[in-house]
Amino acid sequence: MMQVRVARPARNFEAVVSFYGELVGLPILASFENHDGYSGVVFAIPDASRQLEIVFEESAAPSPTPEDQLVFYRRVG
């Protein structure tokens, strides 16, 4: 089985985790704190074979760009 994980930094970590967990409804697979300087949450999309990892590093907050977006869609039918 092939697995894919996309990791993205988040400037406002708590708000981003809340968005994907509560509003989008992605289940949390794992979380970690201060692992090599990073903290993060891993979400399933929609199962464990596809994952979204949101990370926060205290010393290097990311700078957003106009292309800084993730797009999710569900094919219907």
Secondary structure, DSSP 8 states (H G I E B T S, - for coil): ---EEEEEE-SSHHHHHHIIIIIS---EEEEEEEETTEEEEEEESSSTTEEEEEEEETT------TT----------
